[in-house]
Amino acid sequence: MTVGVAETASSGAFDLVAFGTGVSAETRTELERMFSAANPDARFLRTYAPYAASQIVAAVRQPQASPVDVEAYCRRIGYDGPLEPTIETLSALQERHLAAIPFEAIDVLLGRGVDISPAAVDAKLIAARRGGYCYEQNGLFKRVLRAIGFDVDGLVASVLWMAPPGAPPPPRTHMVLRVTIEGAPWLADVGFGSSVPPAPLRMDSREPQPTSHERYRLLPIGAGLLVQAEIAGEWRSLYDVSPEPLLDSHYELFNWFAASHETSHFRRELIAARITPDARCTLRGNRLTIRPAHGGVERRRLDAEGIERALAEVFHLSPQPDWREIVERAAARGAFP
């Protein structure tokens, strides 16, 4: 840190201070402390060069960042531990989030679309105790982590899970997070459904990383990283992550496609997933699969009443009367429009 910057931080009057990605976390933390001492109301913005000008203009025009009630979120996921930007806190929040907030896209099947604005997501996932898919889940998680003080980037990935051999690479449509802690980048994801990593993964390691369930590894692929899980002794690809950060507005188009396009698989099948330290639970149509962490698998085909019971008892959702039509179609294995 130069003497000039230190003097400026301690003597100038600032409302907004922007940092580029080239500023290390340690230096940024020290500068924030110095700026805050002289400017208690100063706001801090982390920018990415291609978007820096628009990020700064947006911050000036909209002084308040998208708020999130961290206390309400912690009650929602049943977490009462420390709220400090450490890997221990990140790991605990990710585990509790996955166990408490199920993956589901029922609104898509109902033709309602999905609103990923912060207010709509908080009303649905926190207040209404619903679940959601990646843009809702990881969008909420990102805002919570930032409110706690984590350094978080939103990224995008191409989903490769269950793709047939030789299939062309799909467009990047899955939202994931990169959380930088003491200079180390971690992949965090609470929105990938049945095979979501149950813990943060080091993005700068190529070694297999154990979790409470499968082992995972991240391998270089082009400019990005290929995320794989070891399932039944075989490494299977989940998704290919681009390292370039995105703005929140970039996810609007991806969300529209996932919720509205006729080829989106969320429009074709009832899907729900929940993972705890003990088991992975997945509902696809009328098929309920439970995979205990210690091994083995339980599969059941359900009728309409069984699907509603599973939604309530396994996925902690409250089936609504207007869900009945899609539940009956899933039970009958009928196609969704």
Secondary structure, 3 states (H helix, E strand, C coil): CCHHHHHHHHHCCCCEEEEECCCCHHHHHHHHHHHHHHCCCCEEEEECHHHHHHHHHHHHHCCCCCCCCHHHHHHHHCCCCCCCCCHHHHHHHHHHHHHHCCEECHHHHCCCCCCCCHHHHHHHHHHCCCCECHHHHHHHHHHHHHHHCCEEEEEEEEECCCCCCCCCCCCEEEEEEEEEECCEEEEECCCCHHHCCCCCEECCCCCCEECCCCEEEEEEECCEEEEEEEECCEEEEEEEECCCCECHHHHHHHHHHHHHCCCCHHHCCCEEEEECCCEEEEEECCEEEEEECCCCCEEEECCHHHHHHHHHHCCCCCCCHHHHHHHHHHHCCCCCC
